[in-house]
Amino acid sequence: MELSYWEIKTWLTNVDFTVIGSGIVGLSCALNLKYRYPKAKVMVLEKGMLPQGASTKNAGFACFGSLSEIIDDLKSHTADEVLQLVKKRIEGLQLLREILGDRAIDYQELGGYELFLDSDTALYDQCLEKQDGINHLLYPVFKSEVFSWKPNQFKFGNIKPNYSFNKYEGQIDTGKMMDALLIKAQKEGIKILNNCQVDSFSEDHSTVKVKTQHFNFSTEHLLIATNGFASKILPESVKPARAQVLITKPIADLRIKGTFHLDQGYYYFRNIDSRILFGGGRNLDFKTEETAEFGQTPIIQHKLEELLARTILPNTEFEIDQRWSGIMGIGLQKNPIVKQLSNRVYCGVRLGGMGVAIGSLVGKELANLIE
């Protein structure tokens, strides 16, 4: 790609900070760098036309984990680690709301629900048994009981008579959130280059040389916020995880309101614009869904449609309007990786499917690694 004198001078000369990835983490990082260093040239490189990965493709859950998810986390994390995870998610959500404002992201605290299929007796009984213990664990954060039980007020089909309710869970409009972040970044003078994939980078004593598919340039510091795509340019332990999603056409008199979890959070749905947005099913085929490629598979799409018809909208006619997928970054541990990799290279990745909750905080922590 031929570049003019003006292009090189304006965009690619004297770059202080380069952030790879224009999702929640990348833009939050860039904004925090600009606040700390107002005169610095901050540039964001994004491989897609819009932010790739999950930031513009997620379900818009402002959540910190369902009852069964937290119980499951305690199998691989200590009680204190789980408490710290929840605290980080709450802090991250609060930070996102403070940065953009509730109106800009259409934040609504309608509560979160966890449904249990008739066949999920063991999981249902476990949640009944352990709810008090989880409420006790989370009490230092919320100063009240988080989880309670509610009857099946939304008339879902083929589920247990009660579901777990969390009054602190909310929802946002993902598109409005990312649009507001992009506008804010541009107002601060942050340069964002789209359709610009980073192929490799190398570091010497004074700069980081970055090679993209279109051009090469140098930057004083490189910050990597590519989450699910991190393994393509980093040796860190981050695996991609595809999440398939669909949304119905508008449904007249839709009374379902809130965010809903099913099967330990592997399925999730919500109301938006008189529609039902429904995603998940990765647990049906973990191996195939461990991919950075977008797309849908029949096994998962059929299951989503079956659950829509049998459980979520059992007595309601509906049509599917759109289908898409997003790429998350996961690992054996749910703590994100935020660290300095070398003298001038840093990363903030592996958000574990909680990007809306912790993305703003991870971006701030990533920026704060620069001293």
C-alpha positions, 0 to 999 in steps of 0.5 A: 500500500503506497502512503503519501507524505501527508499520511505518514506525517499525520498518522504514522509519525511520532506515535506514543501509544498504539493499541491493537483492538477497538473493542471495550478494552482497547478504547477504554485503554486508549481513553485512559492513556489520553487522560494521563498523557493529554499531549501524546499521540494515541492510535488504535488499530482495528482489523475489522470495519467495526470492532471485531470479536465480541464487543459489538456482537455480545448480548448486552448483559450487565451481569456478574454471574448467575447462581450456578455459575458462581457455584461452578467457579468455586470448584476451580477457584477459592472463595476469595478468588470468586469474591474478587472476580465478582467485585471486579465485575461490579467495579467494571460495570460501574466504571462503564456507566460512569464513563458513558452514562446510563442513557448513552448505553440504555442501561436498564436494571430489570433483574436477572433470572436463572431457569432450570429445565425439568431435566436439570433436577441435580443442578436445581437442587444444588442451587437450592442447597447452596444459595444461602452460602453464596449470598453469605459469600457475596454479602461484603460486596452488596450488603444484602442478599443477592439471590432469591427465588421467584415463581414462573411469572413469564410462563416459560415451558418445561422448567422447574416451578421457580427460578433464581432471581438476582435484582442487581443484574441489568442490560445495555444496548451493545451498539449504543455502548460501542458507538458512544465509546468510539465517539468519545475516543474520537473527541479526545483526538484518538486516531482509529484506523479500521481494516488494519490487521497487525501481522507481527511486531518486534522491539528494540531499545527505543521503539516497537516496530509494527507490521500491518497488512498495509504498512509498517511503522514504529511506536513507543509503546504497544498495548494489545487488547485483542482478547479472543484473537490474542493467540495469533500474536501472543504466546499467552494462554488465551483460547478463542471461544465462539458464541452463536446468537440469534434474534427474533422479529418483533413480537406483539405484546412481549411481556418477557423483560430482563436477562435470563440464564439457562444451563449454568450460563451456557444459554442466555436470552433477553428482551430488546426492542420487542424481540428475544435475543438468544445465544449460547450452546457452546457446550454442545460442541466445545471443540468446534466452537474453540475457533476464531472464525465467525459462523453458525453450526446446525447443531447449535442453531437447531438447539437454540430454535428448539429451546425458543419454541419449547421453553422461552416462547412455548405459546407464541409464534415467532420468526428468526430475523438475524443470526451472528456470532462473536469471539470471546477469549477464555482460559483455565482461569477466569482472571483476565491477563493484564501484564507487561510483556517486555519493556514496551509491550503490554496486554489486556486479554482473556475476559472470559465472556465477561467483557461488558462487565470488566472491559472498562476496568481491564482497559484502565488497568492496561493503561496504568501499566505504563509508568 
